[in-house]
Amino acid sequence: MENDKLSAIALRVRRNIIKMVNSASSGHPGGSLSGVEIAVLLYFEIMNIPSFSDENRDKFILSKGHASPLLYAVLCEKGLFPAEELLSFRRLSSRLQGHPDMKKLPGVEMTTGSLGLGIGAAVGMALSAKSDGKPNRIYCLCGDGEIQEGTVWEAAMAASHYKLDNFTLIIDNNGLQIDGDVAKVMSPYPIDEKLRAFGFEVVTAENGNCFDCLREAIGKLNDKNGKPKAIVAKTVKGKGVSFMENNASWHGTAPNEEQTRQALKELGEN
């Protein structure tokens, strides 16, 4: 898909992230906004999804489940539910829970939220597909704060051991987590070298909020060499909203009405 069409989708996704978190008066805008280009490129260009009921479809697992507004906004763009439902985010009995629930909403491939667990489920899906000789590719998005969890590295070790070259891990490396700079809280660096030590083929996207940079990174990966894949995508927390960008305080804070108006204006909505 052309970049202008992807950019238009990304802009709508960003607006809806802001609207959802504002409507709920809670949620995680910063890390949802940083991953927009990653998710949009995967769902609208990279992944093979003839339908969400096709057993051979590619799958996306949002391991950093607190960024659920990102996933919901993208699934809405894929036509899985009406845009009006987005404003039910985090409300009692809503299908759009604070963390994705695979039993409530079509298109959610795995219930996630407890950090470090989504990648384990994704590796299991990749192992199942490979064992059954199916063409599914599994993509998993982890946060850079999330990879401080030990279970992430247990899953990485399994992915390498079972030679899961149908598995791609993407690190949303925005550099910030709820307590601040990831390097100061518990440094995961060098992320690329650690993943290589675990047997991954690794590339870095120096601008993970750029479709061309992400495409180039994905294009460098060899999907038939017996190695799991990883992309370290350097992104901007709160990308697209000036007062949220590179500001850890927006990890899990909802904008008020005035801030929402300003954010939406910056995102081109009057």
Secondary structure, 3 states (H helix, E strand, C coil): CCHHHHHHHHHHHHHHHHHHHHHHCCCCHHHHHHCHHHHHHHHHHHCCCCCCCCCCCCEEEECCHHHHHHHHHHHHHCCCCCHHHHHHCCCCCCCCCCCCCCCCCCCCCCCCCCCCCHHHHHHHHHHHHHHCCCCCCEEEEEECCHHHCHHHHHHHHHHHHCCCCCEEEEEEECCEECCEEHHHHHCCCCHHHHHHHCCCEEEEECCCCCHHHHHHHHHCCCCCCCCCEEEEEECCCCCCCCCCCCCHHHCCCCCCHHHHHHHHHHCCCC
